[in-house]
Amino acid sequence: MSKRKRRKLWAWVYGIFLTIYTLALATAVFYALSKVWAYAEEYEASQPEPVIEAYVEDLRENLWGEGIERTLSEMPHEVQSNEDVAAIVKDMLKNEISYSRKASPGSDDILYNLRCGDRVFGQVTLSRDQSKAGEVEFGLLPWIISGEEFDFNGLYSSMEITVPATYKVELNGVELGSEYIVESGIHYDVLEDYYAAYPNLPTKVTYHFDNIIGHLDPVVLDEDGQPFVIDETKDDSQFIHTVQGAEFDRLNDFAQNFGERYRSYVSGAYNPDYGYQRLAGYIRLGSDLDTRMKEAMDGLSWAHTQSVTVEWVTLNSAIDIGDGYYILDISSQTKTLQPGQGTVNNLQGMRVIAQDSGNDIRAVTLDIYQNEDVDA
């Protein structure tokens, strides 16, 4: 056989071999890829998230039914009608359902809490679908819903609010009775220093209500039955009504006279006996303030103030605290002539508790909250 014929034969054999090899390689690659895709599909089907996602989506659309409506109607909801509850829960279930994974130590199952807003109202269990054991190639079994529990008590919320004892609280138009008061006798922060001496000062109470399905905001009504919005950034002075009109004018007359005589007396510019006699008609004799003024006489007799002028007295506010007692906020400024110092201008703020007996008004206690020298 010639060399040329042998070369053609080997080329023909090589071509056949290469074709067979290529087909075999392609078959192997296709087989390997098919296994990769099969594994990927099996792996995807074995993930729990799509299962719980589909379950929750179905709940949003189909959970409400006669059974749930009956269950909710049997749950306590004193300030809500069945219709109110149904409307609230339908909206919550449609728009607020979510889920969160729950720890399940020692179990192959996966547990999820069903949530409505921030409240848990059920639990779902996912288990491996053992019926598919003969259908999976890589042992990655899919998940199925194997259990579900509902407890709609998780839809309950509570309300707690602190208001003056004379105020009322309504929920959904229903006034809460005293049985919902969990704490009483709470002091006003701005009156804290006065309760020991004046136990009849106003106090606050705290209402607590549990059986609210969904969420309700309380409506606060003042003594006149008018809605009152509590400002959490303010102190309890927002609950106190300051005196106005003729009553304020009467207290203002007292404040002017008392303020002038008190500032003149404690300046030391007057003879102490004379200064006390001018002041005595405006303080309750035998009171703590009266005792303090008498005890100050000896020290005032050594004062070297040459003269005093009470330039102005202002009644800033007056609070009626009951039984004829008032808390008066009084500011005043004096100009004194002091040896070696010259003229001194002093601004002072005081809180005075005064009693109106009907015949006259007299100071009982006095606290200085501001005392500073100022420029003329």
Salt bridges, closest charged atoms under 4 A:
GLU57 OE1 - ARG60 NH1 2.93
GLU61 OE2 - LYS94 NZ 3.83
ASP118 OD1 - ARG119 NH1 3.52
GLU135 OE1 - LYS132 NZ 3.88
GLU137 OE2 - LYS35 NZ 2.12
GLU160 OE1 - HIS208 ND1 2.72
GLU192 OE2 - HIS187 ND1 2.99
ASP210 OD1 - HIS208 NE2 2.67
ASP217 OD1 - HIS215 NE2 2.82
GLU223 OE1 - HIS241 NE2 3.53
ASP236 OD2 - LYS204 NZ 2.85
GLU260 OE1 - ARG261 NH1 3.64
GLU260 OE1 - ARG278 NH2 2.82
ASP288 OD2 - ARG292 NH1 3.74
ASP290 OD2 - LYS294 NZ 3.47
ASP356 OD1 - ARG250 NH2 2.81
ASP360 OD2 - ARG362 NE 3.09
